[in-house]
Amino acid sequence: MTEQLSRLLHIMATLRDPDAGCEWDLAQNFASIVPYTIEEAYEVADAIERNAMDDLRDELGDLLLQVVFHARMAEELDLFGFDDVARSISDKMEARHPHIFGNEGGQMGELRWETLKEAERTEKGATSAMDGVAKALPALLRAEKLQKRAARTGFDWPDTDGPAAKVAEEAKELAEAADDKKLEEAGDLLFAAVNLVRAYGIAPEDALREANLKFERRFRAMEDRAAGTFNDLSLDEQEQLWQDVKKTE
């Protein structure tokens, strides 16, 4: 164990000390710090997307702190400790790379990786292809994972025609749905859209992220052109600005 990791573990143990620890840290539990854990993971992704390596170093530290925090609380409950966490992932990575750490040859492709993971799920008692897809995942990502699991059983469209027709069908059903059914139909439409995008070999999360960035970029450009008067413009005038901005890209 490195000197700095030992230092971090000691800091967390001190913060959680019942007599001399920090009131805030002592008041936390697994559930209460989950939002911070998720937030730190997103901030790591943000630093990578911005290619901000100094920020990435700091954000990885923040994420590591979350792992140490959870492990410390588990240790206090005599469940497991940080060493057990590290051992668990080490065992898992060695088992998932038999061509590197074992006697098997070949290379690691997506099919082989998923086959190894499926064997792990079966060993843990999984009975459905849907088992193990975390419910706390962002809905878009979870939809993709559920569809990929289904596809590995053969339950998938053979081309893009089926998903495209399904999107059109769900859009019509949303438009015609009663108010108390619109939430359900809106979900069906989004789920179908994920399926269509996936059929084109595109990660839905990546596609929507790019769309978000493009919309934000264009909207900011409209605001700049309006020079502080954007809110006062009519919808037609705002639309004209939108079209003008699009032409410059």
Secondary structure, DSSP 8 states (H G I E B T S, - for coil): --HHHHHHHHHHHHHT-TTTS-HHHHH--HHHHHHHHHHHHHHHHHHHHTT-HHHHHHHHHHHHHHHHHHHHHHHHTTS--HHHHHHHHHHHHHHH-HHHHSS--S---HHHHHHHHHHHHHHTT--STTTT--TTS-HHHHHHHHHHHHHTTT-S-SSSHHHHHHHHHHHHHHHHS-GGGHHHHHHHHHHHHHHHHHHTT--HHHHHHHHHHHHHHHHHHHHHHHTT-GGGS-HHHHHHHHHHHHHH-
